[in-house]
Amino acid sequence: MNNFFFIKIDRQIYDDAVISKAIYWHTANFVIARNINANTETITFQSKKNEFLETEKECVLQKINQDLNDYKLRQIIEQETNDIRTILYVKAFANNDNFVEYE
């Protein structure tokens, strides 16, 4: 039984920030190595334990897939709502007497 496995991720779908957030949570149990070749990133997970079960590997793979999709969606929502948040910040901290609204 190996104590490592790897996954390949398409960087045209998931950018570096999304991938980094998704794999960060696994650093407690794995030594993680990242290698980028063109638009594909290969991530190797080496268990900090001597061995791990195949079922553990499947759980980790499912969790990473879930996290990639979760962080990708969060990124999309953040991009789509950025202007709204900026307007809310400006209005919240503006001096109401001197604030001019633009239409």
Residue frames as a rotation matrix with the C-alpha (Angstrom) as fourth column:
MET 1
0.581 0.814 0.000 0.00
0.814 -0.581 0.000 0.00
0.000 0.000 -1.000 0.00
ASN 2
-0.296 -0.652 0.698 1.32
0.639 -0.678 -0.363 3.43
0.710 0.339 0.617 -0.99
ASN 3
-0.077 0.274 -0.959 1.32
0.872 -0.447 -0.198 6.39
-0.483 -0.852 -0.205 1.32
PHE 4
-0.637 -0.092 -0.765 0.83
-0.164 -0.954 0.251 8.88
-0.753 0.285 0.593 -1.51
PHE 5
0.030 0.597 0.802 -1.52
0.915 0.306 -0.263 9.69
-0.402 0.741 -0.537 -4.37
PHE 6
-0.859 -0.324 -0.396 -1.92
0.156 -0.903 0.400 12.53
-0.487 0.282 0.826 -6.83
ILE 7
0.302 0.934 0.193 -4.64
0.675 -0.066 -0.735 14.46
-0.673 0.352 -0.650 -8.58
LYS 8
-0.785 -0.451 0.425 -4.65
0.619 -0.527 0.583 16.60
-0.038 0.720 0.693 -11.71
ILE 9
0.142 0.802 -0.580 -6.56
0.603 -0.535 -0.592 19.86
-0.785 -0.266 -0.559 -11.83
ASP 10
0.009 -0.027 1.000 -7.38
0.944 -0.329 -0.018 21.97
0.329 0.944 0.023 -14.88
ARG 11
-0.520 -0.319 -0.793 -6.13
0.652 -0.748 -0.127 25.49
-0.552 -0.583 0.596 -14.16
GLN 12
-0.884 0.343 0.317 -8.43
0.039 -0.622 0.782 26.93
0.465 0.704 0.537 -16.82
ILE 13
0.149 0.964 -0.222 -11.31
0.379 0.152 0.913 25.98
0.913 -0.220 -0.343 -14.52
TYR 14
0.865 0.096 -0.492 -9.74
0.501 -0.133 0.855 26.55
0.017 -0.986 -0.163 -11.09
ASP 15
0.509 -0.715 0.479 -7.21
-0.218 -0.646 -0.732 29.31
0.832 0.268 -0.485 -10.49
ASP 16
-0.414 -0.847 -0.334 -4.35
0.145 0.300 -0.943 29.27
0.899 -0.438 -0.002 -8.00
ALA 17
-0.654 0.189 0.733 -6.32
-0.710 -0.488 -0.508 30.88
0.262 -0.852 0.453 -5.14
VAL 18
0.454 0.891 -0.004 -9.12
-0.858 0.439 0.267 28.31
0.240 -0.118 0.964 -5.40
ILE 19
0.456 -0.360 -0.814 -6.70
0.049 0.923 -0.381 25.38
0.888 0.134 0.439 -5.53
SER 20
-0.613 -0.771 0.170 -4.64
-0.083 -0.151 -0.985 26.73
0.786 -0.618 0.029 -2.63
LYS 21
-0.336 0.578 0.744 -7.71
-0.935 -0.302 -0.187 27.14
0.116 -0.758 0.641 -0.43
ALA 22
0.646 0.670 -0.366 -9.01
-0.649 0.734 0.198 23.68
0.402 0.110 0.909 -1.29
ILE 23
0.367 -0.559 -0.744 -5.77
0.250 0.829 -0.500 21.85
0.896 -0.002 0.444 -0.47
TYR 24
-0.310 -0.530 0.789 -4.80
-0.565 -0.565 -0.601 23.93
0.765 -0.632 -0.124 2.56
TRP 25
0.362 0.588 0.723 -7.13
-0.927 0.143 0.347 22.01
0.101 -0.796 0.597 4.86
HIS 26
0.960 -0.002 -0.281 -5.27
-0.018 0.997 -0.069 18.77
0.281 0.071 0.957 4.10
THR 27
0.177 -0.974 0.142 -1.83
-0.390 -0.202 -0.898 19.95
0.903 0.104 -0.416 5.20
ALA 28
0.206 -0.066 0.976 -2.38
-0.974 0.082 0.211 18.57
-0.094 -0.994 -0.047 8.69
ASN 29
0.606 0.147 0.782 -2.44
-0.256 0.966 0.017 15.01
-0.753 -0.211 0.624 7.33
PHE 30
0.717 -0.302 0.628 -0.40
0.679 0.502 -0.535 15.26
-0.154 0.811 0.565 4.13
VAL 31
-0.297 -0.781 -0.549 2.79
0.110 -0.599 0.793 16.72
-0.948 0.175 0.264 2.73
ILE 32
0.673 0.673 0.307 1.59
0.440 -0.031 -0.897 18.39
-0.594 0.739 -0.317 -0.46
ALA 33
-0.548 -0.824 -0.143 3.66
0.249 -0.323 0.913 19.04
-0.799 0.465 0.382 -3.57
ARG 34
0.617 0.762 -0.198 2.39
0.103 -0.327 -0.939 21.09
-0.781 0.559 -0.280 -6.50
ASN 35
-0.611 -0.766 0.201 3.63
0.298 0.013 0.955 20.95
-0.734 0.643 0.220 -10.10
ILE 36
0.439 0.750 -0.495 2.25
-0.195 -0.458 -0.867 23.02
-0.877 0.477 -0.054 -12.97
ASN 37
-0.711 -0.552 0.435 2.59
0.323 0.293 0.900 21.89
-0.624 0.780 -0.030 -16.58
ALA 38
-0.807 0.427 0.408 0.81
0.245 -0.387 0.889 24.14
0.537 0.818 0.207 -19.09
ASN 39
-0.288 0.797 0.531 -2.83
-0.703 -0.553 0.447 24.34
0.650 -0.245 0.720 -17.92
THR 40
0.604 0.459 -0.651 -2.71
0.046 0.796 0.604 21.27
0.796 -0.395 0.460 -15.69
GLU 41
-0.080 -0.593 0.801 -1.61
-0.916 -0.273 -0.293 21.22
0.392 -0.757 -0.522 -12.08
THR 42
0.227 0.045 -0.973 -0.55
0.147 0.986 0.080 17.93
0.963 -0.162 0.217 -10.56
ILE 43
0.132 -0.105 0.986 -0.85
-0.909 -0.410 0.078 17.81
0.396 -0.906 -0.150 -6.79
THR 44
-0.148 -0.289 -0.946 0.81
0.080 0.950 -0.302 15.00
0.986 -0.120 -0.117 -4.87
PHE 45
0.505 0.367 0.781 -0.42
-0.777 -0.201 0.596 14.10
0.376 -0.908 0.184 -1.41
GLN 46
-0.287 -0.616 -0.733 1.98
-0.007 0.767 -0.642 12.11
0.958 -0.180 -0.225 0.76
SER 47
0.723 0.667 -0.179 0.51
0.124 0.130 0.984 10.85
0.680 -0.733 0.012 3.99
LYS 48
-0.006 -0.687 0.727 2.22
-0.821 -0.411 -0.396 11.88
0.571 -0.599 -0.562 7.21
LYS 49
0.499 0.178 0.848 1.19
-0.646 0.729 0.227 8.47
-0.578 -0.661 0.479 8.53
ASN 50
-0.551 -0.736 0.393 2.98
-0.312 0.618 0.721 5.32
-0.774 0.275 -0.570 7.40
GLU 51
-0.909 0.342 0.237 -0.02
0.386 0.478 0.789 4.09
0.157 0.809 -0.567 5.43
PHE 52
-0.556 0.827 -0.087 -3.60
-0.604 -0.473 -0.641 5.03
-0.571 -0.304 0.762 4.82
LEU 53
-0.331 0.538 0.775 -6.58
0.414 0.821 -0.392 3.08
-0.848 0.191 -0.495 3.63
GLU 54
-0.826 0.097 0.555 -8.05
0.540 -0.140 0.830 3.33
0.158 0.985 0.064 0.15
THR 55
0.228 0.972 -0.054 -11.28
0.926 -0.200 0.320 4.55
0.300 -0.123 -0.946 1.74
GLU 56
0.217 -0.244 -0.945 -9.36
0.547 -0.772 0.325 7.46
-0.808 -0.588 -0.034 3.32
LYS 57
-0.835 -0.548 0.049 -8.03
0.306 -0.389 0.869 8.37
-0.457 0.740 0.493 -0.13
GLU 58
-0.450 0.747 0.490 -11.55
0.755 0.025 0.655 8.35
0.477 0.665 -0.575 -1.57
CYS 59
0.475 0.612 -0.633 -12.80
0.862 -0.468 0.195 10.59
-0.177 -0.638 -0.749 1.26
VAL 60
-0.200 -0.649 -0.734 -9.96
0.340 -0.748 0.569 13.05
-0.919 -0.136 0.370 0.66
LEU 61
-0.907 -0.142 0.395 -10.62
0.414 -0.142 0.899 13.10
-0.072 0.980 0.188 -3.09
GLN 62
-0.008 0.984 0.180 -14.32
0.902 -0.070 0.426 13.73
0.431 0.166 -0.887 -2.53
LYS 63
0.451 0.132 -0.883 -13.56
0.703 -0.661 0.261 16.50
-0.549 -0.739 -0.391 -0.04
ILE 64
-0.591 -0.731 -0.342 -11.09
0.297 -0.592 0.749 18.19
-0.750 0.341 0.567 -2.40
ASN 65
-0.720 0.397 0.569 -13.59
0.612 -0.021 0.790 18.05
0.325 0.918 -0.228 -5.26
GLN 66
0.366 0.889 -0.276 -16.27
0.909 -0.277 0.311 19.54
0.200 -0.365 -0.909 -3.00
ASP 67
0.224 -0.366 -0.903 -13.89
0.538 -0.726 0.428 22.26
-0.813 -0.582 0.034 -1.78
LEU 68
-0.823 -0.524 0.220 -12.76
0.448 -0.361 0.818 23.15
-0.349 0.771 0.532 -5.30
ASN 69
-0.338 0.787 0.516 -16.35
0.714 -0.143 0.685 23.68
0.613 0.600 -0.514 -6.36
ASP 70
0.510 0.529 -0.679 -17.20
0.856 -0.393 0.336 25.55
-0.089 -0.752 -0.653 -3.15
TYR 71
-0.089 -0.636 -0.767 -14.28
0.446 -0.714 0.540 27.98
-0.890 -0.294 0.347 -3.39
LYS 72
-0.849 -0.128 0.513 -14.87
0.529 -0.233 0.816 28.47
0.015 0.964 0.266 -7.13
LEU 73
0.092 0.966 0.241 -18.49
0.820 -0.211 0.532 29.45
0.564 0.149 -0.812 -6.44
ARG 74
0.472 0.008 -0.881 -17.40
0.718 -0.584 0.379 31.78
-0.512 -0.812 -0.282 -3.61
GLN 75
-0.600 -0.775 -0.196 -14.96
0.450 -0.530 0.718 33.42
-0.661 0.343 0.667 -6.02
ILE 76
-0.610 0.459 0.646 -17.69
0.652 -0.174 0.738 33.92
0.451 0.871 -0.193 -8.64
ILE 77
0.473 0.841 -0.264 -20.07
0.834 -0.330 0.443 35.42
0.285 -0.430 -0.857 -6.07
GLU 78
0.145 -0.511 -0.848 -17.34
0.626 -0.616 0.478 37.73
-0.767 -0.600 0.230 -4.75
GLN 79
-0.845 -0.485 0.226 -16.58
0.458 -0.438 0.773 38.98
-0.276 0.757 0.592 -8.27
GLU 80
-0.366 0.793 0.487 -20.25
0.683 -0.127 0.719 39.51
0.632 0.596 -0.495 -9.08
THR 81
0.655 0.685 -0.318 -21.00
0.700 -0.391 0.597 41.40
0.285 -0.614 -0.736 -5.86
ASN 82
-0.312 -0.896 -0.316 -17.81
0.949 -0.312 -0.053 43.46
-0.051 -0.316 0.947 -5.65
ASP 83
-0.691 0.067 0.720 -19.38
0.234 -0.921 0.310 46.66
0.684 0.383 0.621 -6.98
ILE 84
0.411 0.910 0.055 -22.37
0.142 -0.123 0.982 46.34
0.900 -0.396 -0.180 -4.64
ARG 85
0.482 -0.304 -0.821 -20.10
0.874 0.223 0.431 45.89
0.052 -0.926 0.373 -1.63
THR 86
-0.635 -0.757 0.153 -18.02
0.758 -0.649 -0.067 48.89
0.150 0.073 0.986 -2.65
ILE 87
-0.316 0.619 0.719 -21.15
0.019 -0.753 0.657 51.07
0.949 0.221 0.226 -2.91
LEU 88
0.688 0.604 -0.402 -22.33
0.366 0.189 0.911 49.87
0.626 -0.774 -0.091 0.50
TYR 89
0.042 -0.764 -0.644 -18.94
0.997 -0.013 0.081 50.67
-0.070 -0.645 0.761 2.07
VAL 90
-0.758 -0.325 0.565 -18.89
0.447 -0.890 0.088 54.14
0.474 0.320 0.820 0.54
LYS 91
0.055 0.876 0.480 -22.41
-0.079 -0.475 0.876 54.90
0.995 -0.086 0.043 1.75
ALA 92
0.634 0.205 -0.745 -21.76
0.634 0.413 0.654 53.46
0.442 -0.887 0.132 5.20
PHE 93
0.005 -0.766 -0.643 -18.67
0.943 -0.210 0.257 55.60
-0.332 -0.607 0.722 5.81
ALA 94
-0.436 -0.125 0.891 -19.63
0.618 -0.762 0.195 58.72
0.655 0.636 0.409 3.89
ASN 95
-0.847 0.224 -0.482 -20.50
0.219 -0.679 -0.701 61.93
-0.485 -0.699 0.526 5.64
ASN 96
-0.177 0.887 0.427 -24.21
0.925 0.298 -0.235 62.13
-0.335 0.353 -0.873 4.83
ASP 97
0.482 0.365 -0.797 -24.19
0.215 -0.931 -0.297 65.94
-0.850 -0.028 -0.527 4.55
ASN 98
-0.043 -0.636 -0.770 -21.47
-0.694 -0.536 0.482 65.98
-0.719 0.555 -0.418 1.88
PHE 99
-0.633 -0.208 0.746 -22.30
0.202 0.886 0.418 62.74
-0.747 0.415 -0.519 0.06
VAL 100
-0.140 0.556 -0.820 -23.62
-0.876 -0.456 -0.159 63.19
-0.462 0.695 0.550 -3.46
GLU 101
0.034 0.216 0.976 -25.36
0.173 0.960 -0.219 60.28
-0.984 0.177 -0.005 -5.13
TYR 102
-0.646 -0.267 -0.715 -24.62
-0.657 -0.282 0.699 59.71
-0.388 0.921 0.007 -8.78
GLU 103
0.374 0.861 0.345 -27.27
-0.411 0.488 -0.770 58.28
-0.831 0.146 0.537 -11.00
